[in-house]
Amino acid sequence: MYMEVAGRLKQTEEYYFSKKLREIDAMNSAGAQVINLGIGSPDLPPHPAVIQVLQEEASRATAHGYQNYKGAPALRDAMAAWYARYYHVALDPQTEILPLIGSKEGIVHICMTYLQEGDQVLIPNPGYPAYSSAVKVAGATAIPYELKAERNWQPDFEELEKLDLSAVKIMWINYPHMPTGALATTALFEQLIAFGKKHQILICHDNPYSFILNAHPQSIMSVEGAKEVAIELNSLSKSSNMAGWRIGMLVGDQTRIIDILRFKSNMDSGMFLPMQLAAAKALQLDESWYSELNAVYAQRREKVYTIMDLLGCTYDTAQVGLFVWAKIPATYQDAYALSDEVLNKAQVFITPGGIFGSAGNNYIRISLCAKEDVLDRAIARILNAQKEAKGK
C-alpha cells in the first residue's frame, strides 16, 4: 500500500551526504576504496578521562532510568562554568541552559517552537542546510541572505534593511561560519543584536566550531542585551570529539528555555545519565585539551592546503574551524563538476560548496577529519590522476 508523505516533507529532500554516501558505498563495493574528505565527523577520541567517567557511571545499577527533561544539574553546572571560563558569559544553570541530544535537534526544536505557516526566516547563503530544512518542516518560509567573500562572509545589513521584514520571526547565524570558516567580530554581534531588537527578530546563533583552530572563542551572548533577543546553540561534537554522543546545549533567557522545553519535552525523555556526567567532565578539561587538539588539526590543514593547491583552488588562511573552504578555478562550470571529477578520477570525495546554497557554487570544502596518512594518500591519488590526464 502506498501512503503519501505529509505535506511538511514534500519540499524537504534527503540530506545530500546521505545520498552521496550511498553512491560512494556502491563505488567501494566495486573495489574503488574511496577516500572521503567530505564530512566533518571527528575521527579522534574524547579525552581518556571522559571515557573513564562514562564507564564508571554506566556500571552503576541506578544509572539507567529516565532523566530530568532539563538535564542533570551536574551537566548544567558544567555548561555554565564552561561558558563563564571561555566565553565570559554568565548563565544561570537552573534557568538559562537546556542540554540537548545534539545541537542539530535544537535547530528543529527552535523552529517548531516559534514558527508556523506564514512566518519567514532569514538563513545564510552559503549555510548549513539543516536551517532551511527545519524551517520548511515547521511550515515557514526560508529567506536566504547572501554572504560574500569580499565582506568576509558577514551579512550585508544595508541589503537586509531593504527587505520586507514584517513576517520575519527568526534569523539564523553561524560563526565561526560553516562552511567558509569566517570569524565574527564583536562589532558584528552588536549589529546583529541591534538588528534583532529593531525588527523584533529572534537571532539564533549556531556555535559548534568556536574552539577549532581558533584562539579566541566567541559567543553572541557576551554582547550587552543579547539575552533580550538572541539564543545560542553549542555542542561537544567538534570541541570534545563527541559527535556520536549527541550532546549539545541551548543557552538564552529563561523565557526562551521554557518555551522550547514545551516542545522538546514532548519529543524525548532525557539523555542517558552516564553520558551527561561524562560530558560534564569534558567541559571541565583545561586549555591544554584544546591546544593539543588544534595542533593535530593544524598539521592536517597544511596537507589540505596542498590538495587545494593541486586543484588550482584559492583560499583564505585566516579561516578557522573543521574545514578548508576554497574557490575553484574558473575552468570548471561549478564545484559539483570539480568534485565529481576528483571522485571519478582519483577516488577522493570532496564537498561541492553548492550544497550550502547558490553562493557556494564556485567553492569546495575539505574536512580536516582525516589522519595525515589518509591525506597523503589523497594527495598521491590526485597527483597520479593529473599525470594520467596529461599523458592522454
Summary of the structure (lengths in Angstrom):
residues: 392
radius of gyration: 21.4
end to end distance: 52.9
largest distance: 67.6
contacts: 1282
relative contact order: 0.16
helix: 46%
strand: 14%
